[in-house]
């Protein structure tokens, strides 16, 4: 954003929409787009979403005004909302139960590689060719992904799922208001959004939505506890490094480049250990791995609080980031495996949409709460409290994982 905004005409405050509109357009449609995969087949819906995503990148690269770029980011978010639940749902359908651990681990590894290399490679491309080159490079990768999807993504059967228009409208309005309210601290929007979500749940429980959103899945304790766990994971993954980077750069006066290097061990360790965790989740109780993972991340965050409070050597951050990476590796794949284990095949897409929606809502809530704490007073004091917020989320995840049931 700092590279883009000086080169496009814009009003002060408008630039924030570059990030917020993408998040809104990704999260809000997910419960609906997940069900579309069940009804029309996950391969065609996946390819449609990915095509929209790639087209949006091309539009972004050619934008000459900030609001044109914002529109492109909105379209990009819609594309993401369409294809992301299909990818997750297809893993659950294509792989037999005893092989899903490594499959979900591979999904996690790809995410780790992207988070580790994306900022570095993207920064280099932007430095060399400008911000438009960054979007062009992403579009080129998207075309490669489209070709690979056409060649290898299997055709799967569809189900006679109904599209309940009232539930679609409530889903868009409720989640949209909720996410907007969280992002901008608007309590009226939050309350209205929660009312909309409550109406969606009521329609699902009463059967008025004709099974459009399978809220009955939450009667399965593993699905309910697993989605609570992934919301906690999303909360912490999005928010934990915000106070750390503030502390390193503002309080300890560490350069941004060095601060990035100090936090890099998390992604590296997670990248190495995630495949191991995936294999183990099919050989032992995933519950044990989840409790271990959440517990390890809790210990790392508690130690981080001690480092921040005492003003210890910033090099401790690298060690604690590595420990957090261990916990992260042993949580994502086992959580996904356990949560999706009992989901009926005909509800795979809708369940994936709900799972990923709750993960993203957790991310939005984490960033909003940590950000609010950081600006609430003296930065040296605020950072300490901000570290404790993701710690609380990890403890919730550990407790919820403890009550997971296992067939082993």
Secondary structure, 3 states (H helix, E strand, C coil): CHHHHCCCCCCCCHHHHHHHHHHHHHHCCHHHHHHHHHHHCHHHHHHHHHHHHHHHHHHHHCCCCHHHHHHHHHHHHHHHHHHHHHHHHHHHHHCCHHHHHHHHHHHHHHHHHHHHHHHHHHHHHHHHHCHHHHHHHHHHHHHHHHHHHHHHCCCCCCCCCCCCHHHHHHHHHHHHHHHHHHHHCCHHHHHHHHHHHHHHHHHHHHCCCCCCCCHHHHHCHHHHHHHHHHHHHHHHHHHHHHHHHHHHHHHCCCCHHHHHHHHHHHHHHHHHHHHHHHHHHCCCCHHHHHHHHHHHHHHHHHHHHHHHHHCCCCHHHHHHHHHHHHHHHCCHHHHHHHHHCCCCHHHHHHHHHHHHHHHHHHHHHHHHHHHHHHCCCCHHHHHHHHHHHHHHHHHHHHHHHHCCCCCC
